[in-house]
């Protein structure tokens, strides 16, 4: 049965003036606002049905997380996960030695568990019931299985709040970010990470190599992702809701997915096949992905921000 959908105005500027880039999965339009440039789903899943996306199967569905069985993937590629976790821990600890940390959308609590082992006082909120249950029962973490807006955190409570691959899922940024502002300490900060979809240089190359216009290829995780940010629109979203960005980082997605699903060079078109061999097999992509984060052009956008006032 088709999921109920709704028409929405631009989640960033509120305008109802957009250009349709593509239609995905028959129901969902990928729209680009003509006023502010944000790309978002329109129509998107209806507000009352969004929670249904994060059902028992969410973290076992390769169309949502990129691979089947999240926990098995973690244990199979634990070395890669721990490398990523250490990078995150080092980046946060550089700015705040230790303290009370909240992860919004903490999944199974694996990153929180890593922070806890290094002295942090950890809290989490997660919509997926089995993931929250694992974090609580198997890892012994304090994780609430409910929407952020319903979590019972005191004012000025957290030193750091992590929103990693989460803000693109928010149907209501104003309400969610107002909660974040309320529970963040005056001297605390948030870490927001999102995929740089559709208009990242790799995505543009992918579109062009497939004979498409930039922005028109399929974005990840439709319909779970409701917005598709670039650095400018993510910064504007945070600024609109009372935050000041003080630092920008960059990273590369795909380290685990690419171990599971190596890139294929197969293509009926001889020229495209040759280009794929050069890009994937002769080290061009590896070199570019090494350089890109250092130029803040990696496929992951990371912003650090404090609340104003």
DRENTI-458123 format. One line per field, with one value per residue (C-alpha): residue in three letters; residue number from 0; x, y, z. Coordinates in nm, 2 decimals, decimal comma. Layout:
! residues N
residuo: c(ala_...)
num: c(NUM_...)
x: c(X_...)
y: c(Y_...)
z: c(Z_...)
END
This chain:
! residues 309
residuo: c(unk_unk_unk_unk_unk_unk_unk_unk_unk_unk_unk_unk_unk_unk_unk_unk_unk_unk_unk_unk_unk_unk_unk_unk_unk_unk_unk_unk_unk_unk_unk_unk_unk_unk_unk_unk_unk_unk_unk_unk_unk_unk_unk_unk_unk_unk_unk_unk_unk_unk_unk_unk_unk_unk_unk_unk_unk_unk_unk_unk_unk_unk_unk_unk_unk_unk_unk_unk_unk_unk_unk_unk_unk_unk_unk_unk_unk_unk_unk_unk_unk_unk_unk_unk_unk_unk_unk_unk_unk_unk_unk_unk_unk_unk_unk_unk_unk_unk_unk_unk_unk_unk_unk_unk_unk_unk_unk_unk_unk_unk_unk_unk_unk_unk_unk_unk_unk_unk_unk_unk_unk_unk_unk_unk_unk_unk_unk_unk_unk_unk_unk_unk_unk_unk_unk_unk_unk_unk_unk_unk_unk_unk_unk_unk_unk_unk_unk_unk_unk_unk_unk_unk_unk_unk_unk_unk_unk_unk_unk_unk_unk_unk_unk_unk_unk_unk_unk_unk_unk_unk_unk_unk_unk_unk_unk_unk_unk_unk_unk_unk_unk_unk_unk_unk_unk_unk_unk_unk_unk_unk_unk_unk_unk_unk_unk_unk_unk_unk_unk_unk_unk_unk_unk_unk_unk_unk_unk_unk_unk_unk_unk_unk_unk_unk_unk_unk_unk_unk_unk_unk_unk_unk_unk_unk_unk_unk_unk_unk_unk_unk_unk_unk_unk_unk_unk_unk_unk_unk_unk_unk_unk_unk_unk_unk_unk_unk_unk_unk_unk_unk_unk_unk_unk_unk_unk_unk_unk_unk_unk_unk_unk_unk_unk_unk_unk_unk_unk_unk_unk_unk_unk_unk_unk_unk_unk_unk_unk_unk_unk_unk_unk_unk_unk_unk_unk_unk_unk_unk_unk_unk_unk_unk_unk_unk_unk_unk_unk_unk_unk_unk_unk_unk_unk_unk_unk_unk_unk_unk_unk)
num: c(0_1_2_3_4_5_6_7_8_9_10_11_12_13_14_15_16_17_18_19_20_21_22_23_24_25_26_27_28_29_30_31_32_33_34_35_36_37_38_39_40_41_42_43_44_45_46_47_48_49_50_51_52_53_54_55_56_57_58_59_60_61_62_63_64_65_66_67_68_69_70_71_72_73_74_75_76_77_78_79_80_81_82_83_84_85_86_87_88_89_90_91_92_93_94_95_96_97_98_99_100_101_102_103_104_105_106_107_108_109_110_111_112_113_114_115_116_117_118_119_120_121_122_123_124_125_126_127_128_129_130_131_132_133_134_135_136_137_138_139_140_141_142_143_144_145_146_147_148_149_150_151_152_153_154_155_156_157_158_159_160_161_162_163_164_165_166_167_168_169_170_171_172_173_174_175_176_177_178_179_180_181_182_183_184_185_186_187_188_189_190_191_192_193_194_195_196_197_198_199_200_201_202_203_204_205_206_207_208_209_210_211_212_213_214_215_216_217_218_219_220_221_222_223_224_225_226_227_228_229_230_231_232_233_234_235_236_237_238_239_240_241_242_243_244_245_246_247_248_249_250_251_252_253_254_255_256_257_258_259_260_261_262_263_264_265_266_267_268_269_270_271_272_273_274_275_276_277_278_279_280_281_282_283_284_285_286_287_288_289_290_291_292_293_294_295_296_297_298_299_300_301_302_303_304_305_306_307_308)
x: c(0,00_0,13_0,24_0,04_0,22_0,19_0,29_0,53_0,68_1,06_1,18_1,45_1,29_0,92_0,88_0,65_0,86_1,06_1,20_1,14_1,46_1,33_1,06_1,17_0,99_0,68_0,56_0,83_0,95_1,30_1,26_1,50_1,38_1,42_1,46_1,72_1,85_1,76_1,68_1,40_1,13_0,80_0,57_0,71_0,57_0,29_0,38_0,18_0,35_0,71_0,77_0,66_0,98_1,19_1,02_1,17_1,34_1,49_1,85_1,83_1,72_2,00_1,80_1,81_2,15_2,33_2,38_2,17_2,20_2,37_2,50_2,65_2,81_2,96_3,11_3,24_3,40_3,47_3,82_3,67_3,39_3,64_3,86_3,56_3,46_3,81_3,81_3,48_3,60_3,92_3,74_3,50_3,75_3,98_3,71_3,57_3,79_3,49_3,14_2,78_2,70_2,37_2,34_2,02_1,95_2,20_2,09_2,22_2,44_2,77_2,93_2,79_2,94_3,28_3,25_3,14_3,46_3,66_3,50_3,19_2,85_2,63_2,27_2,08_1,75_1,64_1,32_1,39_1,25_1,49_1,79_1,70_1,63_1,97_2,14_1,95_1,95_2,27_2,50_2,33_2,31_2,05_1,86_1,50_1,29_1,08_1,10_1,34_1,06_0,92_1,25_1,27_1,60_1,66_1,75_2,12_2,21_2,45_2,81_2,79_2,50_2,57_2,34_2,52_2,32_2,00_1,90_1,82_1,55_1,38_1,03_1,02_1,35_1,21_1,08_1,37_1,64_1,45_1,48_1,85_1,90_1,71_1,90_2,25_2,47_2,56_2,92_2,83_2,83_2,66_2,81_2,60_2,70_2,50_2,58_2,66_2,41_2,33_2,56_2,89_3,15_3,14_2,76_2,79_3,05_2,82_2,53_2,73_2,88_2,53_2,41_2,20_2,20_2,36_2,10_1,88_2,03_1,86_1,96_2,02_1,76_1,44_1,19_1,38_1,59_1,36_1,63_1,95_2,20_2,50_2,73_2,56_2,20_2,30_2,47_2,17_1,93_2,13_2,16_1,79_1,72_1,96_2,30_2,63_2,87_3,22_3,40_3,35_3,49_3,47_3,48_3,42_3,12_3,14_3,44_3,23_2,99_3,28_3,44_3,11_3,03_3,34_3,28_3,21_3,37_3,13_2,95_2,82_2,96_3,34_3,43_3,25_3,40_3,75_3,68_3,56_3,88_4,09_3,88_3,83_4,12_4,41_4,40_4,24_3,94_4,16_4,38_4,09_3,92_4,24_4,27_3,90_3,84_4,15_3,99_3,66_3,52_3,46_3,12_3,03_2,96_3,04_2,95_3,03_2,80_2,70_2,37_2,34_2,24)
y: c(0,00_0,34_0,57_0,88_1,19_1,57_1,88_2,11_2,45_2,49_2,38_2,65_2,97_2,88_2,96_2,75_2,81_2,52_2,33_1,96_1,77_1,41_1,18_0,89_0,57_0,69_0,92_1,15_1,46_1,59_1,97_2,26_2,58_2,87_3,12_2,97_2,67_2,40_2,06_1,87_1,60_1,75_1,57_1,38_1,12_1,26_1,39_1,12_0,84_0,94_0,74_0,43_0,45_0,36_0,03_-0,30_-0,35_0,00_-0,10_-0,43_-0,27_-0,19_0,09_0,28_0,22_0,10_-0,27_-0,54_-0,62_-0,33_-0,52_-0,80_-0,54_-0,37_-0,70_-0,80_-0,46_-0,36_-0,22_0,03_0,13_0,18_0,40_0,62_0,63_0,73_1,01_1,14_1,11_1,30_1,58_1,63_1,59_1,85_2,11_1,97_1,73_1,54_1,59_1,51_1,41_1,34_1,16_1,23_0,93_0,70_0,38_0,08_0,31_0,19_0,53_0,63_0,32_0,42_0,77_0,61_0,39_0,71_0,88_1,06_1,07_0,94_0,98_0,89_0,92_0,69_0,63_0,27_0,03_-0,26_-0,03_0,16_-0,17_-0,30_0,01_-0,01_-0,39_-0,51_-0,20_-0,06_0,29_0,55_0,57_0,69_0,54_0,84_1,16_1,42_1,66_1,42_1,35_1,46_1,64_1,94_2,29_2,36_2,00_1,88_1,99_1,83_1,72_1,49_1,50_1,27_1,18_1,30_1,66_1,55_1,32_1,60_1,69_2,00_2,17_2,46_2,23_1,99_2,26_2,46_2,15_2,12_2,49_2,44_2,14_2,26_2,44_2,80_2,70_2,37_2,29_2,07_1,86_1,82_1,58_1,52_1,36_1,61_1,47_1,55_1,85_1,71_1,68_1,30_1,31_1,56_1,34_1,04_1,23_1,35_1,01_0,87_1,13_1,32_1,68_1,75_1,70_1,46_1,13_0,93_1,06_0,83_0,69_0,83_0,87_0,87_1,17_1,47_1,73_1,72_1,98_2,15_2,34_2,67_2,55_2,35_2,65_2,87_2,61_2,62_3,00_3,04_2,85_3,02_2,87_3,02_2,79_2,82_2,54_2,33_1,98_1,73_1,36_1,08_0,84_0,49_0,33_0,03_0,01_0,00_-0,29_-0,48_-0,37_-0,28_-0,05_-0,22_-0,11_-0,30_-0,09_-0,15_0,18_0,14_0,50_0,49_0,15_0,29_0,60_0,38_0,17_0,48_0,63_0,32_0,09_0,31_0,51_0,84_0,81_0,71_1,02_1,25_1,12_1,17_1,53_1,62_1,63_1,85_2,10_2,05_1,88_1,54_1,37_1,44_1,79_1,85_2,17_2,27_2,53_2,71_2,86_3,23_3,44)
z: c(0,00_-0,09_0,19_0,25_0,12_0,18_-0,01_0,19_0,15_0,16_0,51_0,51_0,38_0,36_-0,01_-0,23_-0,55_-0,66_-0,96_-0,97_-1,02_-1,02_-0,91_-0,68_-0,60_-0,79_-0,51_-0,39_-0,57_-0,53_-0,54_-0,54_-0,39_-0,63_-0,35_-0,11_-0,30_-0,05_-0,21_-0,03_-0,08_-0,21_-0,18_0,11_0,36_0,56_0,91_1,08_0,89_0,92_1,24_1,05_0,84_1,15_1,21_1,32_0,98_0,94_1,03_0,84_0,51_0,26_0,10_0,43_0,59_0,28_0,39_0,55_0,92_1,09_1,39_1,18_0,96_1,28_1,40_1,05_1,00_1,35_1,27_1,03_1,27_1,55_1,32_1,25_1,62_1,72_1,46_1,60_1,96_1,89_1,70_1,99_2,27_2,11_2,18_2,50_2,71_2,86_2,99_2,93_2,57_2,39_2,06_1,87_1,65_1,83_1,65_1,85_2,07_1,94_1,91_2,25_2,40_2,26_2,42_2,75_2,75_2,73_3,03_2,88_3,05_2,77_2,67_2,35_2,18_1,90_1,70_1,60_1,87_1,83_1,80_2,12_2,29_2,20_2,33_2,66_2,72_2,56_2,62_2,93_2,79_2,89_2,56_2,51_2,24_2,14_1,93_2,05_2,12_2,39_2,56_2,93_2,94_3,17_3,04_2,99_3,05_2,78_2,69_2,35_2,13_1,83_1,53_1,29_0,98_1,15_1,06_0,71_0,86_1,06_0,94_1,16_1,21_1,41_1,69_1,70_1,70_1,97_2,19_2,11_2,21_2,53_2,65_2,54_2,79_2,71_2,66_2,49_2,11_1,86_1,59_1,28_1,00_0,68_0,34_0,07_-0,18_-0,54_-0,58_-0,44_-0,70_-0,70_-0,75_-1,03_-1,20_-1,16_-1,31_-1,61_-1,67_-1,69_-1,93_-1,66_-1,54_-1,20_-0,92_-1,11_-1,00_-0,71_-0,37_-0,08_0,15_0,00_0,18_0,51_0,40_0,37_0,29_0,08_0,20_0,07_0,31_0,25_0,31_0,62_0,77_0,69_0,86_1,18_1,18_1,12_1,44_1,67_1,62_1,51_1,32_1,44_1,25_0,95_0,90_0,62_0,57_0,33_0,34_0,21_0,38_0,50_0,21_-0,03_0,15_0,11_-0,24_-0,44_-0,73_-1,05_-1,38_-1,59_-1,85_-2,20_-2,31_-2,39_-2,30_-1,97_-1,88_-1,95_-1,74_-1,45_-1,47_-1,46_-1,17_-0,95_-1,03_-1,11_-0,78_-0,91_-0,68_-0,38_-0,44_-0,48_-0,16_0,03_-0,09_-0,07_0,31_0,35_0,11_0,29_-0,02_0,12_0,07_0,44_0,57_0,93_1,11_1,47_1,62_1,95_2,04_2,01_2,31)
END
